[in-house]
């Protein structure tokens, strides 16, 4: 098991577990842009300018990065706040809301539950039906659960399924919110969607006091070595989040990397064009290898299931592939999924071909 800390991408644990150097793994367990950081970020690091930031405190208000994000997404700067990764902002948002009851839709990102529990909230869960591909669509059961919850926290798109909640469902939830209820949307992977602007609730969150939207900047821009994310909400909510945040939470390197990354439109277009072709290709090859693929995803990762008749579980397959230098996510560790579920990042074609070959040899050999 490589999810010792509840996540993929832990190369040190993988090295200790499988006996290979960290640099010899192809990592499908963490969902990062396979092109690596934008060229401007790489140049800045290589040219040595980063060293000049070491002798000075970072801007405690992240003003330059907030200004750029506000301009990029068409919201007021007062509606944007920066965090040390989206996980910190999920935690801060729920501490600010202090909901008596928090609704989540399983399977989902484990931090939603952890943040709710730390905020002293009682957890309410809705199980998305496996037979419907874990789709979150309009339905009385979910809406009733939302009616009875102070905070509704949803992945938009969801992790690990990669699917967007039905837009009609989100509209129905928002329309039914009573005073004191809040819809929290985690858009950590929405950047990968070609029609991101149409689906995003960022601009609505800037004017609606009952909506909060969170974004990660490490997945799309491939900079997980720093922690960087942002939240959009009305200014009053932003001020409450700021007041709870630890001072100097976002370091100078993270701020500068964010500034350099978000302006590279060619990088963004290239990434979305690659995913438009590569995800369907990988899904078809996974089916050929004998896996059941959860369809409808829009992200840079795929949820799949090993058929029980094979005798393989996610844990066994992870161990077998790990010894071959290929890391996958054991998705059975997500509450609501079965022992055969795995999550796979979409990588560049050569890596994906190696994964598919190893899966066929392992499962059918």
Secondary structure as UniProt FT lines:
FT   TURN            4..5
FT   HELIX           11..18
FT   HELIX           22..24
FT   STRAND          26..27
FT   TURN            34..35
FT   HELIX           39..46
FT   TURN            47..48
FT   HELIX           49..53
FT   TURN            54..55
FT   TURN            60..61
FT   HELIX           63..73
FT   HELIX           77..79
FT   STRAND          80..83
FT   HELIX           86..97
FT   STRAND          101..106
FT   HELIX           110..118
FT   TURN            119..120
FT   STRAND          122..127
FT   HELIX           130..132
FT   TURN            133..134
FT   HELIX           140..147
FT   STRAND          151..155
FT   TURN            159..161
FT   HELIX           167..176
FT   TURN            179..180
FT   STRAND          182..186
FT   TURN            188..189
FT   HELIX           190..192
FT   TURN            194..195
FT   HELIX           196..199
FT   HELIX           202..205
FT   TURN            206..207
FT   TURN            209..210
FT   STRAND          211..216
FT   TURN            218..222
FT   TURN            224..225
FT   STRAND          229..232
FT   HELIX           235..244
FT   TURN            247..248
FT   HELIX           252..261
FT   TURN            262..263
FT   HELIX           265..288
FT   TURN            289..290
FT   STRAND          291..293
FT   STRAND          301..306
FT   HELIX           308..310
FT   HELIX           314..322
FT   TURN            323..325
FT   STRAND          326..327
FT   STRAND          329..330
FT   HELIX           331..333
FT   TURN            335..336
FT   TURN            339..340
FT   STRAND          341..345
FT   HELIX           349..364
//
